Amino acid sequence: MTTNHTTDGDSAYGASADGGSAAATPDASAAVPPNVDPYHLDPADVLEPPTTFAGKLKYLGPGLVISAAVIGSGELITTTALGAKAGFVLLWLVIISTAVKVWVQLEIAQWTILSGKPALEGYGHVGPRLIGRAGWINLLWILMDFAKVLQRGGIIGGAVAALSIMLPVFGEPLSTPSLVFWTVVSLAVVISLLVTNKYSIVEKFSVAAVIIFTVSTVGLALSLPFTDFAYTSADVMTGLTFAIPAGTLGFAVAMFGITGVGADEMTTYTYWCLEKGYARYTGPNDGSAERARRAHGWISVMRTDVLVSWIVSTMCTMSFYVIGAAILHPQNLAPEGNEMITTLSSMYSSVMGETGHWIFLIGAFAVLFSTFIASSASVPRLWANTVSILGAFDWTNLRTRTRIIRVLTVVFPVIWAMSYLIIQSPVVMVQIGGVASGVFLVAVVIAVWYLRTREVPAEFKSNNFFTVMLVFASLAIGLLGIYSIFETFGIEIGA
């Protein structure tokens, strides 16, 4: 049975937890009420997948939400800083580092569409189980997320700093009254937007942010040749020679670990795939050939979604790197944290006038605020799922799940914002978060191979090209994890 659906993937999740009607009303031809739970597979929800590229574009969204999350402080601040330190020489690694991890993301998302379960549920299948249904990878995720509390506070701080520079309101730009005011306003806006738990809201704001920061960031990078910070085609070609000069190995490893989709974004992506409807439209596994055909179709839509988001993320990351290499590297400048925002904005104003200053600040705010929104929407879902896996409540209970997510949607952003206002230079915790992310990424790879081997039918892993790329990605991520562990214990590899 096939019913018609809207393509925003929003089944009023949260809004109808107490039995209300769904926000996305089906067509008159629909024979049954819409399924209000995006994590429940109902045969009545099956939908034929689009077969054309244009048709697939109508169902994109989860990847752009991840792009909005990924291109945050890591890309804006850290990637720019790496460009400032290394120059153009490691530009090639931006492409490699963003492309390698995509294959792991594709594999875990395919398992989600086939099983109808989010990634954290799959991680619990990798034994031994320690608490409830939680395995060691689930507990590692908990440790990683604790380590990232101040990192998320820094993201809020960056967005607030951009607002304070543009509109100080109280006191001078970046003064305490101004920062506190914009922190409160940002919290109020984000919480009021997300407390309903509607996926469509997250997607719409993410798409808008992606458009803004893509246009502004790529536009600024392409405009540099017409300024005093011009770079040439020879500079770009130097950065595409696949070389790692002496003294830049540490930068190279850091770039590979930071840029592109991280382990937490891969995990989050599976939740957005479910809320968009890819698994619901595929339907529960009844063993039929029709269901397998639909699964192939919606997996193809997911792959298109990942491809588009990868292109966006790569373009923006390359632009940030070029900005750092062209502007900061020649002057031996490598500002850290929010100083990157003020330094670059002042440089652009001196070269491009007031217009360049505002374009950069608007783009920087869009980058950071989109990450704030994406984190505020995703982390409560992941924690609610984790609590259920630990045995605290039944994840399939829509009403209980929704209420827990709503509470966490209010609590977590406040905690992150307080961490920014109290500790405005969380360098150590950011480093811990980076190491934890690197180790967790290795764990995700282990989970992917476990689930692929035991729970994915052979017909969905018969593509040799995808298998080879997954092997390559796994080896690269494994080496990164080993390097990160050695670095943690003070064992240096290379200069």
C-alpha positions in Angstrom: 0.0 0.0 0.0 1.4 3.4 -0.9 0.3 6.7 0.5 1.2 10.3 -0.5 3.5 12.3 1.8 4.9 15.8 2.0 8.7 15.9 1.4 9.8 17.9 4.4 10.0 14.8 6.5 8.2 16.5 9.4 5.5 14.3 11.0 4.9 16.8 13.7 7.2 14.9 16.0 6.8 16.3 19.4 3.7 18.4 18.5 1.5 15.4 18.5 3.1 13.5 21.4 -0.2 13.9 23.3 -2.4 12.7 20.5 -2.6 16.0 18.5 -2.8 16.1 14.7 0.3 16.1 12.5 1.6 19.3 11.0 2.2 17.7 7.7 -1.3 16.9 6.5 -1.4 14.1 3.8 -3.2 14.4 0.6 -6.9 13.6 0.4 -6.1 10.4 -1.3 -4.3 9.1 1.8 -6.3 6.2 3.3 -4.9 6.3 6.8 -3.8 9.0 9.2 -0.1 10.0 9.0 2.3 8.2 11.3 3.3 10.8 13.9 6.4 8.9 15.1 9.4 9.1 12.8 11.1 6.2 14.5 8.2 3.8 14.0 7.9 1.9 10.7 4.4 1.5 9.5 3.4 -0.4 6.3 0.9 2.4 5.6 3.8 4.9 5.3 5.6 3.3 2.4 6.3 5.6 -0.5 7.9 4.9 -3.9 11.4 6.5 -4.1 12.1 9.0 -6.8 14.0 7.7 -9.8 15.4 10.9 -11.3 18.0 13.2 -10.0 15.6 16.1 -9.9 13.1 13.9 -8.0 15.8 13.0 -5.4 16.7 16.6 -4.8 13.2 17.2 -3.5 13.9 14.8 -0.6 17.3 16.2 0.4 17.7 17.7 3.8 19.6 15.6 6.5 22.9 16.2 4.8 22.4 19.9 4.8 21.6 19.8 8.5 24.9 18.0 9.0 26.7 20.6 6.8 25.3 23.3 9.0 26.7 21.4 12.0 30.1 20.5 10.6 31.0 23.9 9.2 31.2 25.5 12.6 34.0 26.6 14.8 36.1 23.7 13.6 36.1 24.9 10.0 35.8 28.6 10.5 38.4 28.9 13.3 40.5 25.8 13.2 40.8 25.2 9.4 41.6 28.9 8.9 44.3 28.7 11.6 45.8 25.6 9.9 45.9 27.5 6.6 47.6 30.3 8.5 50.3 27.9 9.9 50.9 25.7 6.9 50.1 28.0 3.9 48.7 26.5 0.7 50.9 23.3 0.9 48.2 21.2 2.6 45.2 22.3 0.5 45.0 18.9 -1.1 44.4 17.4 2.4 41.2 19.4 2.8 39.7 17.4 -0.1 41.0 14.1 1.1 40.0 14.6 4.7 36.4 15.6 3.9 36.0 12.8 1.3 37.4 9.8 3.3 34.9 9.8 6.2 31.9 10.1 3.9 32.1 6.4 3.2 31.7 5.5 6.8 28.7 7.9 7.0 27.1 6.2 3.9 27.5 2.8 5.5 25.9 3.5 8.9 23.1 5.5 7.2 22.4 2.5 4.9 22.1 0.3 8.0 19.7 2.8 9.6 17.4 2.8 6.5 17.3 -1.0 6.4 16.8 -1.5 10.1 14.8 1.6 11.0 17.0 2.2 14.0 19.4 5.1 14.8 23.1 4.6 15.1 23.3 4.5 18.9 21.0 1.5 18.8 23.4 -0.2 16.4 26.4 0.6 18.5 24.8 -1.3 21.4 24.9 -4.4 19.2 28.7 -4.5 19.4 29.5 -6.4 22.6 30.2 -6.7 25.3 27.1 -5.0 26.7 27.8 -3.2 30.0 24.7 -1.5 31.2 21.2 -2.3 29.9 21.5 -2.5 26.1 24.5 -0.3 26.1 27.8 -1.6 24.8 31.3 -0.1 25.2 30.8 2.2 22.2 27.7 3.8 23.8 29.7 4.5 26.9 32.6 5.9 24.8 30.0 8.2 23.2 29.0 9.5 26.6 32.6 10.3 27.5 33.1 12.0 24.2 30.0 14.2 24.6 31.0 15.3 28.1 34.3 16.3 26.7 32.6 18.4 24.1 30.5 20.6 26.5 33.0 23.5 26.5 33.6 23.1 22.8 29.9 23.7 22.2 30.1 26.7 24.5 32.9 28.0 22.3 30.6 27.7 19.3 28.0 29.8 21.0 30.7 32.2 22.0 31.8 32.7 18.5 28.2 33.4 17.3 27.7 35.8 20.2 31.0 37.5 19.5 30.0 38.1 15.8 26.6 39.6 17.0 28.4 41.8 19.6 30.7 43.2 16.9 27.8 43.9 14.5 25.3 45.2 17.1 26.9 45.9 20.5 23.6 47.1 22.0 25.0 47.3 25.6 28.5 48.7 26.0 31.4 48.3 23.6 31.7 45.4 21.1 32.8 42.2 22.9 32.3 43.8 26.3 30.8 41.6 29.0 27.3 43.3 29.0 27.1 43.0 25.2 28.2 39.3 25.3 25.7 38.4 28.1 22.9 40.2 26.3 23.4 38.4 23.0 24.0 35.1 24.8 20.6 35.4 26.4 18.9 36.4 23.2 20.5 33.5 21.3 19.4 31.0 23.9 15.9 32.3 23.8 15.7 32.2 20.0 17.1 28.7 19.7 15.1 27.1 22.5 11.8 28.7 21.3 12.5 27.4 17.8 13.5 23.8 18.8 11.4 23.0 21.8 8.6 21.6 19.5 11.1 19.0 18.2 10.0 19.5 14.6 12.6 18.3 12.1 11.3 20.6 9.4 12.3 23.7 11.5 15.9 22.4 11.9 16.1 21.7 8.2 14.7 25.0 7.0 17.1 27.0 9.2 20.0 24.8 8.3 19.4 25.2 4.5 19.1 29.0 4.9 22.4 29.1 6.9 24.1 26.8 4.4 23.2 29.2 1.6 24.4 32.3 3.5 27.7 30.9 4.6 28.4 29.1 1.3 27.9 32.3 -0.7 29.7 34.6 1.7 32.7 32.2 2.4 33.3 31.0 -1.2 32.7 34.5 -2.5 35.3 36.0 -0.1 37.8 33.3 -1.0 37.3 33.9 -4.8 37.6 37.7 -4.3 41.0 37.6 -2.7 42.9 37.7 -6.0 41.5 41.2 -6.5 42.9 42.4 -3.1 46.3 43.0 -1.5 46.1 39.4 -0.3 46.0 37.9 -3.8 47.0 34.3 -4.5 47.8 32.8 -7.8 47.0 29.6 -9.6 50.6 28.5 -8.9 49.8 28.8 -5.1 46.8 26.6 -5.6 48.7 24.0 -7.7 51.3 23.9 -4.9 48.6 22.9 -2.5 47.5 20.0 -4.8 50.9 18.2 -5.0 50.0 15.6 -2.3 53.1 16.6 -0.3 53.6 16.9 3.5 56.7 19.1 4.0 58.8 18.7 7.1 57.3 20.3 10.1 53.7 20.1 8.9 52.8 16.5 9.9 51.1 17.6 13.1 49.1 20.1 11.1 48.2 17.5 8.5 46.9 15.0 11.2 45.0 17.8 13.0 43.3 18.8 9.7 42.4 15.2 8.8 40.8 14.7 12.3 39.0 18.1 12.4 37.7 18.7 8.9 34.8 16.8 7.3 32.1 14.8 9.0 33.1 13.6 12.4 31.9 10.6 14.4 29.3 12.5 16.2 27.9 14.0 13.0 27.8 10.5 11.4 25.9 9.3 14.4 23.5 12.3 14.3 22.9 11.9 10.5 21.1 8.6 11.1 18.5 10.4 13.3 17.9 13.0 10.7 17.5 10.3 8.0 14.8 8.7 10.1 13.0 12.0 10.8 13.2 12.9 7.1 11.4 9.6 6.4 13.9 7.5 4.4 13.3 4.4 6.6 9.5 5.0 7.0 9.1 5.3 3.3 11.1 2.1 2.8 8.8 0.3 5.3 9.3 -2.5 7.8 11.3 -5.5 6.5 8.7 -8.0 5.4 11.2 -9.9 3.2 9.5 -8.9 0.0 11.2 -8.0 -3.3 9.1 -4.8 -3.3 10.5 -3.7 0.0 14.1 -4.5 -1.1 13.5 -2.4 -4.3 12.2 0.6 -2.2 15.2 0.2 0.1 17.6 0.5 -2.8 15.7 3.6 -4.0 15.7 5.4 -0.7 19.3 4.5 -0.1 20.1 6.1 -3.4 18.3 9.3 -2.3 20.4 9.2 0.9 23.6 8.9 -1.1 22.6 11.9 -3.2 21.9 13.8 0.0 25.4 12.9 1.3 27.0 13.9 -2.0 25.4 17.3 -2.1 26.4 18.0 1.6 29.9 16.8 0.9 30.3 19.2 -2.0 29.0 22.1 0.2 31.3 21.2 3.1 34.3 20.8 0.9 33.8 24.1 -0.9 33.4 26.0 2.4 36.3 24.2 4.1 38.6 24.9 1.2 37.5 28.5 1.3 38.3 28.9 5.0 41.7 27.2 4.4 42.5 29.5 1.4 41.5 32.6 3.5 44.0 31.5 6.2 46.7 30.7 3.8 46.4 33.8 1.7 45.8 36.4 4.4 47.4 35.2 7.6 50.2 32.9 6.5 52.3 35.6 4.7 52.1 37.7 7.8 53.0 34.9 10.2 49.7 35.5 12.0 47.9 32.6 13.7 45.2 34.0 16.0 43.3 31.5 18.0 39.6 31.2 19.1 37.3 34.1 18.6 40.3 36.3 17.7 40.2 34.7 14.3 36.8 36.4 13.7 37.9 39.8 14.8 41.2 39.6 13.0 39.7 38.5 9.7 36.9 40.9 9.8 39.3 43.8 10.4 41.5 42.7 7.6 38.6 42.5 5.2 37.4 45.9 6.2 40.9 47.4 5.5 41.0 45.7 2.1 37.4 45.6 0.9 35.9 48.4 3.0 32.8 48.3 5.2 31.1 45.9 2.8 33.7 43.2 3.2 33.6 43.6 7.0 29.8 43.0 7.1 29.9 40.2 4.6 32.4 38.3 6.7 30.6 38.9 10.0 27.3 37.8 8.6 28.9 34.7 7.1 30.8 33.9 10.4 27.6 34.3 12.4 25.6 32.1 10.0 28.3 29.4 10.2 28.5 29.4 14.0 24.8 29.9 14.8 23.8 27.1 12.4 26.1 24.8 14.4 24.5 26.0 17.6 21.0 25.2 16.2 22.1 21.8 14.8 23.8 20.8 18.1 20.8 22.0 20.2 18.5 19.9 18.0 20.6 16.8 17.8 22.3 16.3 21.2 19.0 16.0 23.1 17.9 13.3 20.7 21.1 11.4 21.2 21.1 11.7 24.9 17.4 10.6 25.1 18.2 7.6 23.0 21.2 6.8 25.2 19.2 7.1 28.4 16.7 4.6 26.9 19.5 2.2 25.9 20.7 2.3 29.5 17.3 1.1 30.5 15.7 4.3 31.9 12.6 4.3 29.6 11.1 2.7 26.5 12.3 4.6 23.4 9.2 3.5 21.5 7.0 5.4 24.0 6.5 8.6 21.9 5.1 10.7 24.7 7.9 10.0 27.2 10.6 10.3 24.5 9.2 13.6 23.4 9.0 15.1 26.9 12.6 14.0 27.7 13.9 15.6 24.4 12.0 18.8 25.1 13.5 19.1 28.6 17.0 18.4 27.3 16.5 21.0 24.5 16.2 23.6 27.1 18.8 22.3 29.6 21.7 21.6 27.3 22.0 25.0 25.5 21.9 26.8 28.9 24.7 24.6 30.2 26.8 25.2 27.0 26.2 29.0 27.2 27.1 29.1 30.9 30.3 27.3 30.2 31.2 30.0 27.6 30.4 32.9 29.9 32.3 31.4 32.9 35.3 30.0 31.1 35.9 31.9 27.9 39.0 30.0 26.8 38.3 26.3 27.1 41.4 25.3 25.3 42.1 22.1 27.3 38.5 20.8 27.0 38.5 21.5 23.3 41.6 19.4 22.9 40.1 16.6 25.0 37.0 16.8 22.8 39.2 16.5 19.7 41.1 13.4 21.1 37.8 11.8 22.2 36.3 12.4 18.8 39.2 10.8 17.1 39.0 7.7 19.3 35.2 7.5 18.9 35.6 7.7 15.1 37.6 4.5 15.3 34.9 2.9 17.4 32.3 3.9 14.8 34.3 2.2 12.1 34.4 -1.0 14.2 30.6 -0.8 14.6 30.1 -0.2 10.9 32.0 -3.3 10.0 30.2 -5.3 12.7 26.8 -4.2 11.5 27.7 -4.6 7.8 28.9 -8.2 8.4 26.1 -9.4 10.5 23.0 -7.3 9.8 23.1 -6.0 6.2 21.9 -8.3 3.5 24.4 -9.3 0.9 22.5 -7.5 -1.9 23.1 -4.2 -0.2 26.9 -4.6 0.1 27.6 -6.0 -3.4 29.0 -2.7 -4.8 32.8 -3.3 -5.0 33.6 0.3 -5.4 31.8 1.2 -2.1 33.5 -1.6 -0.4 37.0 -0.6 -1.5 36.4 3.0 -0.4 35.1 1.9 2.9 38.3 -0.2 3.4 40.4 2.8 2.5 38.5 5.1 4.8 38.7 2.6 7.7 42.5 2.2 7.3 43.0 6.0 7.2 40.7 6.5 10.3 42.5 3.7 12.1 45.9 5.3 11.6 44.5 8.7 12.8 43.2 7.0 15.9 46.6 5.4 16.6 48.3 8.7 16.1 45.9 10.5 18.4 46.5 7.9 21.2 50.3 8.3 20.8 50.0 12.1 20.9 47.8 11.9 24.0 50.5 10.0 25.9 53.2 12.4 24.7 54.7 10.0 22.1 55.6 12.1 19.1 55.5 10.6 15.5 57.1 12.9 13.0 57.9 16.6 13.4 
